[in-house]
C-alpha cells in the first residue's frame, strides 16, 4: 500500500498525519485520504479537482506530471509527498 505524507506547513493548519492507502493513481490515493480527512481537500485541490497552484505532489522523488487529473501511477511501495509552497518576503 502506498504511503501519503504531508509537509509540516500543512500540519500547522490542520491535522494531516501520514496515511497508508490502496491506490493505483495519485488521484485515488488523495481521494482515500480526503475520505477520512475532508477538510484537507480544500487545501490540496480546487473545486474542479485540480491541484492548487501552490501545491506540488511527488511520487518518490519525481514530481507528478498530471496536475489536473493526478493520473500518475502509484505502486504499492511508493511514497507520495504533498508539499505546499511557501511564499513571502
C-alpha positions as CSV (number, residue, x, y, z in Angstrom):
1,X,0.0,0.0,0.0
2,X,1.2,3.5,-0.9
3,X,2.1,6.0,1.9
4,X,0.9,9.6,1.6
5,X,2.8,12.2,3.7
6,X,2.3,16.0,4.1
7,X,4.7,18.8,4.9
8,X,4.9,20.4,8.2
9,X,3.4,23.6,6.8
10,X,0.1,21.8,6.1
11,X,0.2,20.2,9.5
12,X,0.3,23.7,11.1
13,X,-3.2,24.4,9.6
14,X,-4.9,21.1,10.2
15,X,-4.2,17.5,11.3
16,X,-2.9,15.5,8.4
17,X,-0.9,12.6,9.6
18,X,0.7,10.2,7.1
19,X,-1.7,7.7,5.7
20,X,-1.3,4.3,4.1
21,X,-3.8,3.8,1.2
22,X,-4.6,1.4,-1.6
23,X,-4.3,3.2,-4.9
24,X,-3.1,2.9,-8.4
25,X,-3.0,6.6,-9.2
26,X,-2.2,9.7,-7.3
27,X,-5.9,10.8,-7.5
28,X,-7.0,7.5,-5.9
29,X,-4.5,8.0,-3.1
30,X,-5.6,11.6,-2.5
31,X,-9.3,10.7,-2.6
32,X,-8.7,7.9,0.0
33,X,-7.0,10.5,2.3
34,X,-9.8,13.0,1.7
35,X,-12.4,10.4,2.6
36,X,-11.0,10.2,6.1
37,X,-10.0,13.9,6.4
38,X,-12.5,16.0,4.3
39,X,-11.1,19.4,5.4
40,X,-7.8,18.6,3.8
41,X,-9.4,18.6,0.3
42,X,-9.7,22.4,0.1
43,X,-6.0,22.8,0.9
44,X,-4.9,20.5,-1.8
45,X,-7.3,20.7,-4.8
46,X,-9.6,23.4,-6.1
47,X,-13.3,23.0,-6.8
48,X,-12.5,21.3,-10.2
49,X,-10.3,18.7,-8.6
50,X,-7.0,20.2,-9.9
51,X,-4.0,20.7,-7.7
52,X,-3.9,24.1,-6.3
53,X,-1.2,26.4,-7.8
54,X,0.9,26.4,-4.6
55,X,0.7,22.6,-4.1
56,X,3.2,20.1,-5.5
57,X,3.0,16.3,-5.3
58,X,5.8,13.9,-5.7
59,X,5.8,10.1,-6.1
60,X,9.0,9.1,-4.5
61,X,11.4,11.7,-6.0
62,X,9.5,12.6,-9.1
63,X,7.1,15.5,-9.4
64,X,3.8,14.3,-10.9
65,X,3.1,15.3,-14.5
66,X,-0.7,15.4,-14.4
67,X,-1.7,18.3,-12.1
68,X,-5.3,18.4,-13.5
69,X,-6.3,14.7,-13.0
70,X,-3.5,13.4,-10.9
71,X,-3.4,10.2,-13.1
72,X,0.2,9.5,-12.4
73,X,0.7,5.8,-11.5
74,X,1.3,4.7,-7.9
75,X,2.7,1.4,-6.8
76,X,2.2,-0.4,-3.6
77,X,5.7,0.5,-2.3
78,X,5.6,4.2,-3.4
79,X,5.8,7.2,-1.2
80,X,3.6,10.2,-2.1
81,X,4.7,13.6,-0.8
82,X,2.3,16.5,-0.7
83,X,4.1,19.8,-0.4
84,X,2.6,23.3,0.0
85,X,4.9,26.0,-1.3
86,X,5.7,28.9,0.9
87,X,5.9,32.5,-0.2
88,X,6.7,35.8,1.4
89,X,9.5,38.2,1.7
